[in-house]
Amino acid sequence: MVVLTGYSKSTIQRLFKGYLKEPPMLSVYPSERVNLIIDGTYFTNDLCLILYRDNTVKFTQLYRFSSGERYEELKEDLENLLALGVQIESITCDGHRALLRAVKKVCPDVTLQRCVIHVQRMCRIWLSSKPKSIPGQELRRIISTLHLIRTQQQLSFWLLDLANWDARHHEFVHEKTVNPTTGKYWYKHKLLKRSFSVIMSALPNLFHYLENPKIPKSTNGLESFFGHLKNNLNVHRGLSNANRKSFLKWYLYFKNQQGKRFSKPWDKKNEA
């Protein structure tokens, strides 16, 4: 469906360029018990957009353009959010080491939720779709049900299944090949061992969402947001890097305005 604006093509282009020259600034939405999702996405090799999104009110509290997810920048962003009155209850993330360090440094008492889908996805990649070994096949079966855990009872059964798997295959997983000359060794089943190690390291922060349903168990909501954003940006493929950033700033601004309109009445008192 074509909608006629009444403006000529040159006028629309002039207006568009004017908007890109003066991108808006986001205003923080000070509120209590914020459940953040933090994630980044790349548009080019040197353009990464990192978002700090309030999952409850669907509001981007902060963003950063960078060339990657760096500890010092993530630490600074978290410090700024706290200084601006955002009271963080939880942070859901994919487990990037720089972000984990920043959270531990700036807000160690905040509940950290590892993205369940990210852990599951990485293990599936390392185990492959059809593991050759019996331990690999069994671990893949266990991993495939990770996202289905919705109650403490289901979690208890899942943990028991994982513990029994470890008891049966511990020696197999830790088998080593030793170089008789140098004495150096490597694990025979390194991808299987890596998968199990990832699960065990994430385990302490993998199921907080069962205790607090407001905590998102994955970053999928933000990944969907990124997908929609990129689809809109792809319409304007010829933009320079500077104009691309301006476009993204306007997109985030309008999405936040939309979120404010649809927020619940009890959210309004927290608007800046």
Secondary structure by P-SEA (a helix, b strand, c coil): ccccccccaaaaaaaaaaaaabbbbbbbbcccccccccccccccccbbbbbbccccccccccccccccccaaaaaaaaaaaaaaccccccccccccaaaaaaaaaccccccccccaaaaaaaaaaaaccccccaaaaaaaaaaaaccccccaaaaaaaaaaaaaaaaaccccccbbbbcccccbbbbcaaaaaaaaaaaaaaccccccccccccccccaaaaaaaaaaaaaaaaaaccccaaaaaaaaaaaaaaaaaaaaaacccccccccc
